[in-house]
Amino acid sequence: MPQSFGLAGRAYLITGAGQGIGQALALALADEGANLALADLNGAAATALAKQCAAKGVRAAGFALDVRDAAATEAVVAAAEAAVGPLMGAVPCAGVARAAPATTMPEEVWDLVLDTNLKGTFLICQAVGRRMSERGAGAIVTIASITGFGGQSGRANYAASKWGVIGLTKTLAVEWGRFGLRVNAVAPNAVDTPMIRAGVPAEFVTGVMEDRTPMGRIAQPSEVADAILYLLSDRASYVNGSILPVDGGLTAGFLTHRSGAEMALKR
Ligand SMILES: NC(=O)c1ccc[n+]([C@@H]2O[C@H](COP(=O)([O-])OP(=O)(O)OC[C@H]3O[C@@H](n4cnc5c(N)ncnc54)[C@H](O)[C@@H]3O)[C@@H](O)[C@H]2O)c1
């Protein structure tokens, strides 16, 4: 595959690399020639993926990590730099979704989602951002969601975590721009990963998610990865604090429907 984003030889850390968006991103970055530190709660999956990436000719190392643990995060970031070199960026993809009605959502379900998606993102940004700001260069891309722009029934915890990720991303962009760092987010619509396949009924995916999306389909993980490659690269050298929807047009309008254009034109 042609290397098109100028990332060859640079080192990046991805959390949640064991499957889904993080996995697709790792493979795309390896194709670009980037060296990779891959972390996941599922350490075996991260290590297996590191081997797969190394087979493409880059340096890659896998780590077991629970992103809710600050001390472990600091240790993995240090080990990552020892293994693959000074980081030029990080993409905290580790995330979970657990649906429950707000009236009965157990405290531990709230905590799991907020601690993983929001605190886990912050801890990675802090550990990597501290090092990159001392060196004066780097880019972070966080993973928000279209659920960071609005609410979703049964997802009080998830929506709060993603609104939080957006606030965190903008704040770090403001705070760290002067150190030569850029911090942006992608906000995907539904993406065809284990998270969606395991956590969302198929009829909701086709009947609501695809139906409300002007492009009439959910995203493939590689389509989110490509947007992240751009934001990591110098092609986005003046893009800082942006939240990039990768959503097939879902948030472009309110009265959307995949056949909405035809319906609206009917008389
Ligand atoms: N799939 C979607 O539709 C979608 C849409 C918008 C945003 N997102 C976001 O994208 C990110 C990745 O989602 P995905 O669809 O690839 O999910 P996924 O469930 O397929 O993969 C998530 C990965 O994160 C890891 N993980 C979970 N908790 C962890 C922890 N505490 N420490 C370390 N690793 C942990 C899992 O082991 C898994 O490998 C998440 O932040 C998610 O909220 C997903």
The ligand as a Gaussian input file, in Angstrom:
#p B3LYP/6-31G(d) Opt

LIG

0 1
 N      -18.255000       1.034000      17.259000
 C      -18.946000       2.157000      17.214000
 O      -20.062000       2.217000      16.686000
 C      -18.371000       3.412000      17.786000
 C      -18.956000       4.638000      17.435000
 C      -18.448000       5.810000      17.959000
 C      -17.370000       5.762000      18.828000
 N      -16.831000       4.549000      19.169000
 C      -15.737000       4.548000      20.115000
 O      -14.583000       4.005000      19.512000
 C      -13.756000       3.415000      20.509000
 C      -13.443000       1.987000      20.086000
 O      -14.663000       1.298000      19.947000
 P      -14.781000      -0.082000      19.173000
 O      -16.063000      -0.072000      18.462000
 O      -13.532000      -0.359000      18.441000
 O      -14.939000      -1.059000      20.440000
 P      -14.528000      -2.581000      20.630000
 O      -15.326000      -3.068000      21.788000
 O      -14.600000      -3.302000      19.355000
 O      -12.987000      -2.468000      21.078000
 C      -12.637000      -1.794000      22.260000
 C      -11.307000      -2.310000      22.780000
 O      -11.040000      -1.609000      24.008000
 C      -10.528000      -2.542000      24.955000
 N      -10.788000      -2.075000      26.314000
 C      -11.976000      -1.994000      26.952000
 N      -11.800000      -1.576000      28.212000
 C      -10.467000      -1.372000      28.365000
 C       -9.657000      -0.935000      29.444000
 N      -10.182000      -0.633000      30.643000
 N       -8.322000      -0.834000      29.255000
 C       -7.772000      -1.158000      28.059000
 N       -8.478000      -1.584000      27.008000
 C       -9.818000      -1.692000      27.162000
 C      -11.251000      -3.851000      24.644000
 O      -10.552000      -4.967000      25.169000
 C      -11.315000      -3.810000      23.124000
 O      -10.189000      -4.448000      22.550000
 C      -14.551000       3.530000      21.811000
 O      -14.148000       4.686000      22.499000
 C      -15.966000       3.709000      21.338000
 O      -16.761000       4.372000      22.297000
 C      -17.288000       3.374000      18.661000

